[in-house]
């Protein structure tokens, strides 16, 4: 499975991140351990939501959508509450 996930910083609640992985638990541990350069300064992180896909292509397309303007509006209405 391929997961598109949304995480939010506990220390800096305005910091949000959207990513894709095949191992959701390990990826969250990586973010909270500082292995991701982009998210290390805002740790710790909490998982807000995720969507599972059987297709890597579908997951990548959904991730890119969530990072677009209309996708950000969708995520704000449905995921970031």
mmJSON file of the N, C-alpha and C atoms, coordinates in Angstrom:
{"data_MODEL":{"atom_site":{
"group_PDB":["ATOM","ATOM","ATOM","ATOM","ATOM","ATOM","ATOM","ATOM","ATOM","ATOM","ATOM","ATOM","ATOM","ATOM","ATOM","ATOM","ATOM","ATOM","ATOM","ATOM","ATOM","ATOM","ATOM","ATOM","ATOM","ATOM","ATOM","ATOM","ATOM","ATOM","ATOM","ATOM","ATOM","ATOM","ATOM","ATOM","ATOM","ATOM","ATOM","ATOM","ATOM","ATOM","ATOM","ATOM","ATOM","ATOM","ATOM","ATOM","ATOM","ATOM","ATOM","ATOM","ATOM","ATOM","ATOM","ATOM","ATOM","ATOM","ATOM","ATOM","ATOM","ATOM","ATOM","ATOM","ATOM","ATOM","ATOM","ATOM","ATOM","ATOM","ATOM","ATOM","ATOM","ATOM","ATOM","ATOM","ATOM","ATOM","ATOM","ATOM","ATOM","ATOM","ATOM","ATOM","ATOM","ATOM","ATOM","ATOM","ATOM","ATOM","ATOM","ATOM","ATOM","ATOM","ATOM","ATOM","ATOM","ATOM","ATOM","ATOM","ATOM","ATOM","ATOM","ATOM","ATOM","ATOM","ATOM","ATOM","ATOM","ATOM","ATOM","ATOM","ATOM","ATOM","ATOM","ATOM","ATOM","ATOM","ATOM","ATOM","ATOM","ATOM","ATOM","ATOM","ATOM","ATOM","ATOM","ATOM","ATOM","ATOM","ATOM","ATOM","ATOM","ATOM","ATOM","ATOM","ATOM","ATOM","ATOM","ATOM","ATOM","ATOM","ATOM","ATOM","ATOM","ATOM","ATOM","ATOM","ATOM","ATOM","ATOM","ATOM","ATOM","ATOM","ATOM","ATOM","ATOM","ATOM","ATOM","ATOM","ATOM","ATOM","ATOM","ATOM","ATOM","ATOM","ATOM","ATOM","ATOM","ATOM","ATOM","ATOM","ATOM","ATOM","ATOM","ATOM","ATOM","ATOM","ATOM","ATOM","ATOM","ATOM","ATOM","ATOM","ATOM","ATOM","ATOM","ATOM","ATOM","ATOM","ATOM","ATOM","ATOM","ATOM","ATOM","ATOM","ATOM","ATOM","ATOM","ATOM","ATOM","ATOM","ATOM","ATOM","ATOM","ATOM","ATOM","ATOM","ATOM","ATOM","ATOM","ATOM","ATOM","ATOM","ATOM","ATOM","ATOM","ATOM","ATOM","ATOM","ATOM","ATOM","ATOM","ATOM","ATOM","ATOM","ATOM","ATOM","ATOM","ATOM","ATOM","ATOM","ATOM","ATOM","ATOM","ATOM","ATOM","ATOM","ATOM","ATOM","ATOM","ATOM","ATOM"],
"id":[1,2,3,4,5,6,7,8,9,10,11,12,13,14,15,16,17,18,19,20,21,22,23,24,25,26,27,28,29,30,31,32,33,34,35,36,37,38,39,40,41,42,43,44,45,46,47,48,49,50,51,52,53,54,55,56,57,58,59,60,61,62,63,64,65,66,67,68,69,70,71,72,73,74,75,76,77,78,79,80,81,82,83,84,85,86,87,88,89,90,91,92,93,94,95,96,97,98,99,100,101,102,103,104,105,106,107,108,109,110,111,112,113,114,115,116,117,118,119,120,121,122,123,124,125,126,127,128,129,130,131,132,133,134,135,136,137,138,139,140,141,142,143,144,145,146,147,148,149,150,151,152,153,154,155,156,157,158,159,160,161,162,163,164,165,166,167,168,169,170,171,172,173,174,175,176,177,178,179,180,181,182,183,184,185,186,187,188,189,190,191,192,193,194,195,196,197,198,199,200,201,202,203,204,205,206,207,208,209,210,211,212,213,214,215,216,217,218,219,220,221,222,223,224,225,226,227,228,229,230,231,232,233,234,235,236,237,238,239,240,241,242,243],
"type_symbol":["N","C","C","N","C","C","N","C","C","N","C","C","N","C","C","N","C","C","N","C","C","N","C","C","N","C","C","N","C","C","N","C","C","N","C","C","N","C","C","N","C","C","N","C","C","N","C","C","N","C","C","N","C","C","N","C","C","N","C","C","N","C","C","N","C","C","N","C","C","N","C","C","N","C","C","N","C","C","N","C","C","N","C","C","N","C","C","N","C","C","N","C","C","N","C","C","N","C","C","N","C","C","N","C","C","N","C","C","N","C","C","N","C","C","N","C","C","N","C","C","N","C","C","N","C","C","N","C","C","N","C","C","N","C","C","N","C","C","N","C","C","N","C","C","N","C","C","N","C","C","N","C","C","N","C","C","N","C","C","N","C","C","N","C","C","N","C","C","N","C","C","N","C","C","N","C","C","N","C","C","N","C","C","N","C","C","N","C","C","N","C","C","N","C","C","N","C","C","N","C","C","N","C","C","N","C","C","N","C","C","N","C","C","N","C","C","N","C","C","N","C","C","N","C","C","N","C","C","N","C","C","N","C","C","N","C","C","N","C","C","N","C","C"],
"label_atom_id":["N","CA","C","N","CA","C","N","CA","C","N","CA","C","N","CA","C","N","CA","C","N","CA","C","N","CA","C","N","CA","C","N","CA","C","N","CA","C","N","CA","C","N","CA","C","N","CA","C","N","CA","C","N","CA","C","N","CA","C","N","CA","C","N","CA","C","N","CA","C","N","CA","C","N","CA","C","N","CA","C","N","CA","C","N","CA","C","N","CA","C","N","CA","C","N","CA","C","N","CA","C","N","CA","C","N","CA","C","N","CA","C","N","CA","C","N","CA","C","N","CA","C","N","CA","C","N","CA","C","N","CA","C","N","CA","C","N","CA","C","N","CA","C","N","CA","C","N","CA","C","N","CA","C","N","CA","C","N","CA","C","N","CA","C","N","CA","C","N","CA","C","N","CA","C","N","CA","C","N","CA","C","N","CA","C","N","CA","C","N","CA","C","N","CA","C","N","CA","C","N","CA","C","N","CA","C","N","CA","C","N","CA","C","N","CA","C","N","CA","C","N","CA","C","N","CA","C","N","CA","C","N","CA","C","N","CA","C","N","CA","C","N","CA","C","N","CA","C","N","CA","C","N","CA","C","N","CA","C","N","CA","C","N","CA","C","N","CA","C","N","CA","C","N","CA","C","N","CA","C","N","CA","C"],
"label_alt_id":[null,null,null,null,null,null,null,null,null,null,null,null,null,null,null,null,null,null,null,null,null,null,null,null,null,null,null,null,null,null,null,null,null,null,null,null,null,null,null,null,null,null,null,null,null,null,null,null,null,null,null,null,null,null,null,null,null,null,null,null,null,null,null,null,null,null,null,null,null,null,null,null,null,null,null,null,null,null,null,null,null,null,null,null,null,null,null,null,null,null,null,null,null,null,null,null,null,null,null,null,null,null,null,null,null,null,null,null,null,null,null,null,null,null,null,null,null,null,null,null,null,null,null,null,null,null,null,null,null,null,null,null,null,null,null,null,null,null,null,null,null,null,null,null,null,null,null,null,null,null,null,null,null,null,null,null,null,null,null,null,null,null,null,null,null,null,null,null,null,null,null,null,null,null,null,null,null,null,null,null,null,null,null,null,null,null,null,null,null,null,null,null,null,null,null,null,null,null,null,null,null,null,null,null,null,null,null,null,null,null,null,null,null,null,null,null,null,null,null,null,null,null,null,null,null,null,null,null,null,null,null,null,null,null,null,null,null,null,null,null,null,null,null],
"label_comp_id":["UNK","UNK","UNK","UNK","UNK","UNK","UNK","UNK","UNK","UNK","UNK","UNK","UNK","UNK","UNK","UNK","UNK","UNK","UNK","UNK","UNK","UNK","UNK","UNK","UNK","UNK","UNK","UNK","UNK","UNK","UNK","UNK","UNK","UNK","UNK","UNK","UNK","UNK","UNK","UNK","UNK","UNK","UNK","UNK","UNK","UNK","UNK","UNK","UNK","UNK","UNK","UNK","UNK","UNK","UNK","UNK","UNK","UNK","UNK","UNK","UNK","UNK","UNK","UNK","UNK","UNK","UNK","UNK","UNK","UNK","UNK","UNK","UNK","UNK","UNK","UNK","UNK","UNK","UNK","UNK","UNK","UNK","UNK","UNK","UNK","UNK","UNK","UNK","UNK","UNK","UNK","UNK","UNK","UNK","UNK","UNK","UNK","UNK","UNK","UNK","UNK","UNK","UNK","UNK","UNK","UNK","UNK","UNK","UNK","UNK","UNK","UNK","UNK","UNK","UNK","UNK","UNK","UNK","UNK","UNK","UNK","UNK","UNK","UNK","UNK","UNK","UNK","UNK","UNK","UNK","UNK","UNK","UNK","UNK","UNK","UNK","UNK","UNK","UNK","UNK","UNK","UNK","UNK","UNK","UNK","UNK","UNK","UNK","UNK","UNK","UNK","UNK","UNK","UNK","UNK","UNK","UNK","UNK","UNK","UNK","UNK","UNK","UNK","UNK","UNK","UNK","UNK","UNK","UNK","UNK","UNK","UNK","UNK","UNK","UNK","UNK","UNK","UNK","UNK","UNK","UNK","UNK","UNK","UNK","UNK","UNK","UNK","UNK","UNK","UNK","UNK","UNK","UNK","UNK","UNK","UNK","UNK","UNK","UNK","UNK","UNK","UNK","UNK","UNK","UNK","UNK","UNK","UNK","UNK","UNK","UNK","UNK","UNK","UNK","UNK","UNK","UNK","UNK","UNK","UNK","UNK","UNK","UNK","UNK","UNK","UNK","UNK","UNK","UNK","UNK","UNK","UNK","UNK","UNK","UNK","UNK","UNK","UNK","UNK","UNK","UNK","UNK","UNK"],
"label_asym_id":["A","A","A","A","A","A","A","A","A","A","A","A","A","A","A","A","A","A","A","A","A","A","A","A","A","A","A","A","A","A","A","A","A","A","A","A","A","A","A","A","A","A","A","A","A","A","A","A","A","A","A","A","A","A","A","A","A","A","A","A","A","A","A","A","A","A","A","A","A","A","A","A","A","A","A","A","A","A","A","A","A","A","A","A","A","A","A","A","A","A","A","A","A","A","A","A","A","A","A","A","A","A","A","A","A","A","A","A","A","A","A","A","A","A","A","A","A","A","A","A","A","A","A","A","A","A","A","A","A","A","A","A","A","A","A","A","A","A","A","A","A","A","A","A","A","A","A","A","A","A","A","A","A","A","A","A","A","A","A","A","A","A","A","A","A","A","A","A","A","A","A","A","A","A","A","A","A","A","A","A","A","A","A","A","A","A","A","A","A","A","A","A","A","A","A","A","A","A","A","A","A","A","A","A","A","A","A","A","A","A","A","A","A","A","A","A","A","A","A","A","A","A","A","A","A","A","A","A","A","A","A","A","A","A","A","A","A","A","A","A","A","A","A"],
"label_entity_id":["1","1","1","1","1","1","1","1","1","1","1","1","1","1","1","1","1","1","1","1","1","1","1","1","1","1","1","1","1","1","1","1","1","1","1","1","1","1","1","1","1","1","1","1","1","1","1","1","1","1","1","1","1","1","1","1","1","1","1","1","1","1","1","1","1","1","1","1","1","1","1","1","1","1","1","1","1","1","1","1","1","1","1","1","1","1","1","1","1","1","1","1","1","1","1","1","1","1","1","1","1","1","1","1","1","1","1","1","1","1","1","1","1","1","1","1","1","1","1","1","1","1","1","1","1","1","1","1","1","1","1","1","1","1","1","1","1","1","1","1","1","1","1","1","1","1","1","1","1","1","1","1","1","1","1","1","1","1","1","1","1","1","1","1","1","1","1","1","1","1","1","1","1","1","1","1","1","1","1","1","1","1","1","1","1","1","1","1","1","1","1","1","1","1","1","1","1","1","1","1","1","1","1","1","1","1","1","1","1","1","1","1","1","1","1","1","1","1","1","1","1","1","1","1","1","1","1","1","1","1","1","1","1","1","1","1","1","1","1","1","1","1","1"],
"label_seq_id":[1,1,1,2,2,2,3,3,3,4,4,4,5,5,5,6,6,6,7,7,7,8,8,8,9,9,9,10,10,10,11,11,11,12,12,12,13,13,13,14,14,14,15,15,15,16,16,16,17,17,17,18,18,18,19,19,19,20,20,20,21,21,21,22,22,22,23,23,23,24,24,24,25,25,25,26,26,26,27,27,27,28,28,28,29,29,29,30,30,30,31,31,31,32,32,32,33,33,33,34,34,34,35,35,35,36,36,36,37,37,37,38,38,38,39,39,39,40,40,40,41,41,41,42,42,42,43,43,43,44,44,44,45,45,45,46,46,46,47,47,47,48,48,48,49,49,49,50,50,50,51,51,51,52,52,52,53,53,53,54,54,54,55,55,55,56,56,56,57,57,57,58,58,58,59,59,59,60,60,60,61,61,61,62,62,62,63,63,63,64,64,64,65,65,65,66,66,66,67,67,67,68,68,68,69,69,69,70,70,70,71,71,71,72,72,72,73,73,73,74,74,74,75,75,75,76,76,76,77,77,77,78,78,78,79,79,79,80,80,80,81,81,81],
"pdbx_PDB_ins_code":[null,null,null,null,null,null,null,null,null,null,null,null,null,null,null,null,null,null,null,null,null,null,null,null,null,null,null,null,null,null,null,null,null,null,null,null,null,null,null,null,null,null,null,null,null,null,null,null,null,null,null,null,null,null,null,null,null,null,null,null,null,null,null,null,null,null,null,null,null,null,null,null,null,null,null,null,null,null,null,null,null,null,null,null,null,null,null,null,null,null,null,null,null,null,null,null,null,null,null,null,null,null,null,null,null,null,null,null,null,null,null,null,null,null,null,null,null,null,null,null,null,null,null,null,null,null,null,null,null,null,null,null,null,null,null,null,null,null,null,null,null,null,null,null,null,null,null,null,null,null,null,null,null,null,null,null,null,null,null,null,null,null,null,null,null,null,null,null,null,null,null,null,null,null,null,null,null,null,null,null,null,null,null,null,null,null,null,null,null,null,null,null,null,null,null,null,null,null,null,null,null,null,null,null,null,null,null,null,null,null,null,null,null,null,null,null,null,null,null,null,null,null,null,null,null,null,null,null,null,null,null,null,null,null,null,null,null,null,null,null,null,null,null],
"Cartn_x":[0.836,0.0,0.881,0.327,0.985,0.102,0.723,-0.026,0.34,-0.674,-0.491,-0.9,0.009,-0.237,-0.12,-0.828,-0.804,-0.378,0.689,1.153,1.207,1.141,1.156,2.13,2.908,3.855,3.117,3.558,2.98,3.545,4.829,5.482,5.159,4.932,4.624,3.371,2.179,0.941,0.639,1.235,1.005,1.789,2.74,3.552,2.857,2.613,1.95,2.806,2.639,3.427,2.579,2.711,2.027,3.091,3.0,3.989,3.375,4.225,3.801,4.832,4.362,5.25,4.585,5.381,4.828,4.815,5.487,5.543,5.221,3.972,3.487,4.086,4.131,4.669,6.141,6.907,8.337,8.558,7.765,7.934,7.644,6.626,6.34,7.486,8.03,9.203,10.373,10.562,11.644,11.465,10.25,9.982,10.27,9.859,10.04,11.465,12.261,13.664,14.587,14.05,14.858,15.541,15.158,15.79,15.4,14.271,13.83,14.298,15.16,15.734,14.651,13.635,12.58,11.745,11.548,10.653,11.378,12.679,13.406,13.303,13.273,13.254,11.895,10.859,9.515,9.01,9.865,9.423,9.035,8.213,7.585,6.351,6.005,4.874,3.802,2.553,1.468,0.754,0.323,-0.407,-1.819,-2.243,-3.585,-4.517,-4.048,-4.875,-3.996,-4.517,-3.831,-4.863,-4.452,-5.294,-4.429,-4.96,-4.219,-4.617,-3.621,-3.826,-3.102,-3.66,-2.974,-2.024,-2.187,-1.368,-0.442,0.843,1.805,1.457,1.055,0.714,-0.475,-1.502,-2.677,-2.298,-1.448,-1.008,-0.209,0.689,1.505,0.632,-0.361,-1.265,-2.072,-2.535,-3.3,-2.413,-1.173,-0.231,-0.027,0.199,0.401,-0.85,-2.018,-3.268,-3.361,-3.065,-3.166,-2.191,-1.125,-0.142,-0.491,-1.522,-1.959,-2.897,-3.237,-4.133,-5.491,-6.133,-7.456,-7.342,-6.24,-6.032,-5.81,-5.122,-4.939,-6.275,-7.128,-8.466,-9.261,-9.179,-9.847,-9.326,-8.004,-7.402,-7.801,-7.85,-8.26,-9.692,-10.56,-11.967,-12.142,-11.358,-11.634,-10.607,-9.371,-8.346,-7.743,-7.522,-6.763,-7.582,-8.837,-9.687,-9.243],
"Cartn_y":[-1.18,0.0,1.243,2.302,3.61,4.582,5.323,6.207,7.665,8.497,9.945,10.383,11.078,11.401,12.905,13.345,14.741,14.761,15.496,15.62,17.095,17.338,18.704,18.74,19.81,19.967,20.211,19.552,19.774,21.064,21.316,22.506,23.777,23.647,24.778,24.431,24.552,24.064,24.64,25.758,26.314,25.571,24.722,23.965,22.644,22.455,21.252,20.638,19.343,18.658,17.559,17.408,16.356,15.527,14.217,13.348,12.027,11.175,9.866,8.831,7.639,6.581,5.218,4.172,2.818,2.271,2.952,2.524,3.72,3.881,5.058,5.192,4.101,4.161,4.549,3.956,4.27,5.709,6.162,7.528,8.554,8.32,9.226,9.2,8.016,7.929,8.714,8.624,9.373,10.88,11.361,12.799,13.205,12.396,12.749,12.528,11.786,11.569,12.59,13.396,14.411,13.958,12.786,12.281,13.066,13.73,14.535,15.974,16.443,17.78,18.86,18.706,19.72,19.823,18.724,18.735,18.667,18.489,18.252,19.412,20.636,21.78,22.024,21.312,21.507,20.3,19.342,18.144,18.483,17.719,16.485,16.724,15.691,15.721,14.74,15.069,14.107,13.866,12.645,12.26,12.809,13.527,14.092,13.176,12.711,11.87,11.182,10.117,9.47,8.823,8.618,7.942,6.859,5.642,4.5,4.25,3.94,3.645,2.35,1.587,0.388,0.718,1.884,2.313,3.461,3.309,4.374,5.633,5.461,6.597,7.376,6.672,7.335,8.092,7.493,8.16,9.421,9.326,10.484,11.605,11.246,12.257,12.937,12.16,12.747,13.64,13.226,14.056,15.391,15.343,16.586,17.452,16.822,17.572,18.302,17.607,18.236,19.397,19.397,20.476,21.631,21.451,22.519,23.468,24.562,25.534,24.962,24.31,23.745,22.564,21.82,20.711,21.188,22.328,22.899,23.331,23.915,24.311,23.073,21.994,20.739,20.196,20.166,19.648,20.495,21.808,22.676,22.387,22.105,21.808,20.431,19.457,18.083,17.409,17.868,17.161,17.939,19.219,19.975,20.47,20.136,20.623,20.106],
"Cartn_z":[0.0,0.0,0.0,-0.535,-0.578,0.193,1.096,1.973,1.711,1.569,1.564,2.963,3.644,5.038,5.283,6.31,6.729,8.191,8.474,9.853,10.23,11.532,12.058,13.227,13.307,14.393,15.706,16.753,18.076,18.67,18.47,19.025,18.258,16.95,16.073,15.269,15.865,15.237,13.854,13.501,12.164,11.08,11.495,10.544,10.213,8.922,8.433,7.338,7.133,6.113,5.487,4.178,3.428,2.731,2.849,2.219,1.784,1.23,0.748,1.191,1.564,2.028,1.863,1.99,2.021,3.454,4.367,5.768,6.65,6.965,7.678,9.08,9.826,11.19,11.19,10.283,10.217,9.763,8.813,8.309,9.402,10.236,11.344,12.356,12.622,13.502,12.915,11.594,10.938,11.122,10.925,11.107,12.555,13.503,14.91,15.41,14.664,15.027,14.377,13.462,12.804,11.536,10.989,9.77,8.518,8.574,7.435,7.649,6.785,6.932,6.963,6.128,6.024,7.296,8.005,9.162,10.508,10.516,11.766,12.749,12.275,13.195,13.838,13.377,13.926,14.698,15.001,15.712,17.137,17.786,17.339,16.459,15.715,14.787,15.227,14.884,15.119,13.797,13.628,12.426,12.515,11.482,11.432,10.646,9.49,8.642,7.608,7.02,5.908,5.008,3.757,2.774,2.145,2.067,1.522,0.07,-0.755,-2.172,-2.515,-3.424,-3.893,-5.043,-5.644,-6.776,-6.373,-6.669,-6.382,-7.165,-8.412,-9.26,-8.684,-8.234,-7.657,-6.389,-5.566,-4.339,-4.667,-5.631,-6.015,-6.576,-7.363,-7.911,-6.804,-5.815,-4.717,-3.86,-3.622,-2.864,-3.574,-4.88,-5.637,-5.613,-5.685,-5.598,-4.266,-3.149,-1.835,-1.678,-2.456,-2.387,-3.331,-4.156,-5.063,-4.321,-4.929,-4.309,-3.959,-4.918,-4.641,-3.679,-3.738,-2.821,-1.39,-1.245,0.092,0.677,-0.158,0.301,0.728,-0.062,0.276,1.607,1.765,2.999,4.197,4.017,5.13,5.557,4.612,4.946,5.555,5.105,5.48,6.406,6.421,7.162,8.338,8.18,9.158,10.358,10.45,11.545,12.884],
"occupancy":[1.0,1.0,1.0,1.0,1.0,1.0,1.0,1.0,1.0,1.0,1.0,1.0,1.0,1.0,1.0,1.0,1.0,1.0,1.0,1.0,1.0,1.0,1.0,1.0,1.0,1.0,1.0,1.0,1.0,1.0,1.0,1.0,1.0,1.0,1.0,1.0,1.0,1.0,1.0,1.0,1.0,1.0,1.0,1.0,1.0,1.0,1.0,1.0,1.0,1.0,1.0,1.0,1.0,1.0,1.0,1.0,1.0,1.0,1.0,1.0,1.0,1.0,1.0,1.0,1.0,1.0,1.0,1.0,1.0,1.0,1.0,1.0,1.0,1.0,1.0,1.0,1.0,1.0,1.0,1.0,1.0,1.0,1.0,1.0,1.0,1.0,1.0,1.0,1.0,1.0,1.0,1.0,1.0,1.0,1.0,1.0,1.0,1.0,1.0,1.0,1.0,1.0,1.0,1.0,1.0,1.0,1.0,1.0,1.0,1.0,1.0,1.0,1.0,1.0,1.0,1.0,1.0,1.0,1.0,1.0,1.0,1.0,1.0,1.0,1.0,1.0,1.0,1.0,1.0,1.0,1.0,1.0,1.0,1.0,1.0,1.0,1.0,1.0,1.0,1.0,1.0,1.0,1.0,1.0,1.0,1.0,1.0,1.0,1.0,1.0,1.0,1.0,1.0,1.0,1.0,1.0,1.0,1.0,1.0,1.0,1.0,1.0,1.0,1.0,1.0,1.0,1.0,1.0,1.0,1.0,1.0,1.0,1.0,1.0,1.0,1.0,1.0,1.0,1.0,1.0,1.0,1.0,1.0,1.0,1.0,1.0,1.0,1.0,1.0,1.0,1.0,1.0,1.0,1.0,1.0,1.0,1.0,1.0,1.0,1.0,1.0,1.0,1.0,1.0,1.0,1.0,1.0,1.0,1.0,1.0,1.0,1.0,1.0,1.0,1.0,1.0,1.0,1.0,1.0,1.0,1.0,1.0,1.0,1.0,1.0,1.0,1.0,1.0,1.0,1.0,1.0,1.0,1.0,1.0,1.0,1.0,1.0,1.0,1.0,1.0,1.0,1.0,1.0],
"B_iso_or_equiv":[0.0,0.0,0.0,0.0,0.0,0.0,0.0,0.0,0.0,0.0,0.0,0.0,0.0,0.0,0.0,0.0,0.0,0.0,0.0,0.0,0.0,0.0,0.0,0.0,0.0,0.0,0.0,0.0,0.0,0.0,0.0,0.0,0.0,0.0,0.0,0.0,0.0,0.0,0.0,0.0,0.0,0.0,0.0,0.0,0.0,0.0,0.0,0.0,0.0,0.0,0.0,0.0,0.0,0.0,0.0,0.0,0.0,0.0,0.0,0.0,0.0,0.0,0.0,0.0,0.0,0.0,0.0,0.0,0.0,0.0,0.0,0.0,0.0,0.0,0.0,0.0,0.0,0.0,0.0,0.0,0.0,0.0,0.0,0.0,0.0,0.0,0.0,0.0,0.0,0.0,0.0,0.0,0.0,0.0,0.0,0.0,0.0,0.0,0.0,0.0,0.0,0.0,0.0,0.0,0.0,0.0,0.0,0.0,0.0,0.0,0.0,0.0,0.0,0.0,0.0,0.0,0.0,0.0,0.0,0.0,0.0,0.0,0.0,0.0,0.0,0.0,0.0,0.0,0.0,0.0,0.0,0.0,0.0,0.0,0.0,0.0,0.0,0.0,0.0,0.0,0.0,0.0,0.0,0.0,0.0,0.0,0.0,0.0,0.0,0.0,0.0,0.0,0.0,0.0,0.0,0.0,0.0,0.0,0.0,0.0,0.0,0.0,0.0,0.0,0.0,0.0,0.0,0.0,0.0,0.0,0.0,0.0,0.0,0.0,0.0,0.0,0.0,0.0,0.0,0.0,0.0,0.0,0.0,0.0,0.0,0.0,0.0,0.0,0.0,0.0,0.0,0.0,0.0,0.0,0.0,0.0,0.0,0.0,0.0,0.0,0.0,0.0,0.0,0.0,0.0,0.0,0.0,0.0,0.0,0.0,0.0,0.0,0.0,0.0,0.0,0.0,0.0,0.0,0.0,0.0,0.0,0.0,0.0,0.0,0.0,0.0,0.0,0.0,0.0,0.0,0.0,0.0,0.0,0.0,0.0,0.0,0.0,0.0,0.0,0.0,0.0,0.0,0.0],
"pdbx_formal_charge":[null,null,null,null,null,null,null,null,null,null,null,null,null,null,null,null,null,null,null,null,null,null,null,null,null,null,null,null,null,null,null,null,null,null,null,null,null,null,null,null,null,null,null,null,null,null,null,null,null,null,null,null,null,null,null,null,null,null,null,null,null,null,null,null,null,null,null,null,null,null,null,null,null,null,null,null,null,null,null,null,null,null,null,null,null,null,null,null,null,null,null,null,null,null,null,null,null,null,null,null,null,null,null,null,null,null,null,null,null,null,null,null,null,null,null,null,null,null,null,null,null,null,null,null,null,null,null,null,null,null,null,null,null,null,null,null,null,null,null,null,null,null,null,null,null,null,null,null,null,null,null,null,null,null,null,null,null,null,null,null,null,null,null,null,null,null,null,null,null,null,null,null,null,null,null,null,null,null,null,null,null,null,null,null,null,null,null,null,null,null,null,null,null,null,null,null,null,null,null,null,null,null,null,null,null,null,null,null,null,null,null,null,null,null,null,null,null,null,null,null,null,null,null,null,null,null,null,null,null,null,null,null,null,null,null,null,null,null,null,null,null,null,null],
"auth_seq_id":[1,1,1,2,2,2,3,3,3,4,4,4,5,5,5,6,6,6,7,7,7,8,8,8,9,9,9,10,10,10,11,11,11,12,12,12,13,13,13,14,14,14,15,15,15,16,16,16,17,17,17,18,18,18,19,19,19,20,20,20,21,21,21,22,22,22,23,23,23,24,24,24,25,25,25,26,26,26,27,27,27,28,28,28,29,29,29,30,30,30,31,31,31,32,32,32,33,33,33,34,34,34,35,35,35,36,36,36,37,37,37,38,38,38,39,39,39,40,40,40,41,41,41,42,42,42,43,43,43,44,44,44,45,45,45,46,46,46,47,47,47,48,48,48,49,49,49,50,50,50,51,51,51,52,52,52,53,53,53,54,54,54,55,55,55,56,56,56,57,57,57,58,58,58,59,59,59,60,60,60,61,61,61,62,62,62,63,63,63,64,64,64,65,65,65,66,66,66,67,67,67,68,68,68,69,69,69,70,70,70,71,71,71,72,72,72,73,73,73,74,74,74,75,75,75,76,76,76,77,77,77,78,78,78,79,79,79,80,80,80,81,81,81],
"auth_comp_id":["UNK","UNK","UNK","UNK","UNK","UNK","UNK","UNK","UNK","UNK","UNK","UNK","UNK","UNK","UNK","UNK","UNK","UNK","UNK","UNK","UNK","UNK","UNK","UNK","UNK","UNK","UNK","UNK","UNK","UNK","UNK","UNK","UNK","UNK","UNK","UNK","UNK","UNK","UNK","UNK","UNK","UNK","UNK","UNK","UNK","UNK","UNK","UNK","UNK","UNK","UNK","UNK","UNK","UNK","UNK","UNK","UNK","UNK","UNK","UNK","UNK","UNK","UNK","UNK","UNK","UNK","UNK","UNK","UNK","UNK","UNK","UNK","UNK","UNK","UNK","UNK","UNK","UNK","UNK","UNK","UNK","UNK","UNK","UNK","UNK","UNK","UNK","UNK","UNK","UNK","UNK","UNK","UNK","UNK","UNK","UNK","UNK","UNK","UNK","UNK","UNK","UNK","UNK","UNK","UNK","UNK","UNK","UNK","UNK","UNK","UNK","UNK","UNK","UNK","UNK","UNK","UNK","UNK","UNK","UNK","UNK","UNK","UNK","UNK","UNK","UNK","UNK","UNK","UNK","UNK","UNK","UNK","UNK","UNK","UNK","UNK","UNK","UNK","UNK","UNK","UNK","UNK","UNK","UNK","UNK","UNK","UNK","UNK","UNK","UNK","UNK","UNK","UNK","UNK","UNK","UNK","UNK","UNK","UNK","UNK","UNK","UNK","UNK","UNK","UNK","UNK","UNK","UNK","UNK","UNK","UNK","UNK","UNK","UNK","UNK","UNK","UNK","UNK","UNK","UNK","UNK","UNK","UNK","UNK","UNK","UNK","UNK","UNK","UNK","UNK","UNK","UNK","UNK","UNK","UNK","UNK","UNK","UNK","UNK","UNK","UNK","UNK","UNK","UNK","UNK","UNK","UNK","UNK","UNK","UNK","UNK","UNK","UNK","UNK","UNK","UNK","UNK","UNK","UNK","UNK","UNK","UNK","UNK","UNK","UNK","UNK","UNK","UNK","UNK","UNK","UNK","UNK","UNK","UNK","UNK","UNK","UNK","UNK","UNK","UNK","UNK","UNK","UNK"],
"auth_asym_id":["A","A","A","A","A","A","A","A","A","A","A","A","A","A","A","A","A","A","A","A","A","A","A","A","A","A","A","A","A","A","A","A","A","A","A","A","A","A","A","A","A","A","A","A","A","A","A","A","A","A","A","A","A","A","A","A","A","A","A","A","A","A","A","A","A","A","A","A","A","A","A","A","A","A","A","A","A","A","A","A","A","A","A","A","A","A","A","A","A","A","A","A","A","A","A","A","A","A","A","A","A","A","A","A","A","A","A","A","A","A","A","A","A","A","A","A","A","A","A","A","A","A","A","A","A","A","A","A","A","A","A","A","A","A","A","A","A","A","A","A","A","A","A","A","A","A","A","A","A","A","A","A","A","A","A","A","A","A","A","A","A","A","A","A","A","A","A","A","A","A","A","A","A","A","A","A","A","A","A","A","A","A","A","A","A","A","A","A","A","A","A","A","A","A","A","A","A","A","A","A","A","A","A","A","A","A","A","A","A","A","A","A","A","A","A","A","A","A","A","A","A","A","A","A","A","A","A","A","A","A","A","A","A","A","A","A","A","A","A","A","A","A","A"],
"auth_atom_id":["N","CA","C","N","CA","C","N","CA","C","N","CA","C","N","CA","C","N","CA","C","N","CA","C","N","CA","C","N","CA","C","N","CA","C","N","CA","C","N","CA","C","N","CA","C","N","CA","C","N","CA","C","N","CA","C","N","CA","C","N","CA","C","N","CA","C","N","CA","C","N","CA","C","N","CA","C","N","CA","C","N","CA","C","N","CA","C","N","CA","C","N","CA","C","N","CA","C","N","CA","C","N","CA","C","N","CA","C","N","CA","C","N","CA","C","N","CA","C","N","CA","C","N","CA","C","N","CA","C","N","CA","C","N","CA","C","N","CA","C","N","CA","C","N","CA","C","N","CA","C","N","CA","C","N","CA","C","N","CA","C","N","CA","C","N","CA","C","N","CA","C","N","CA","C","N","CA","C","N","CA","C","N","CA","C","N","CA","C","N","CA","C","N","CA","C","N","CA","C","N","CA","C","N","CA","C","N","CA","C","N","CA","C","N","CA","C","N","CA","C","N","CA","C","N","CA","C","N","CA","C","N","CA","C","N","CA","C","N","CA","C","N","CA","C","N","CA","C","N","CA","C","N","CA","C","N","CA","C","N","CA","C","N","CA","C","N","CA","C","N","CA","C","N","CA","C","N","CA","C","N","CA","C"],
"pdbx_PDB_model_num":[1,1,1,1,1,1,1,1,1,1,1,1,1,1,1,1,1,1,1,1,1,1,1,1,1,1,1,1,1,1,1,1,1,1,1,1,1,1,1,1,1,1,1,1,1,1,1,1,1,1,1,1,1,1,1,1,1,1,1,1,1,1,1,1,1,1,1,1,1,1,1,1,1,1,1,1,1,1,1,1,1,1,1,1,1,1,1,1,1,1,1,1,1,1,1,1,1,1,1,1,1,1,1,1,1,1,1,1,1,1,1,1,1,1,1,1,1,1,1,1,1,1,1,1,1,1,1,1,1,1,1,1,1,1,1,1,1,1,1,1,1,1,1,1,1,1,1,1,1,1,1,1,1,1,1,1,1,1,1,1,1,1,1,1,1,1,1,1,1,1,1,1,1,1,1,1,1,1,1,1,1,1,1,1,1,1,1,1,1,1,1,1,1,1,1,1,1,1,1,1,1,1,1,1,1,1,1,1,1,1,1,1,1,1,1,1,1,1,1,1,1,1,1,1,1,1,1,1,1,1,1,1,1,1,1,1,1,1,1,1,1,1,1]
}}}
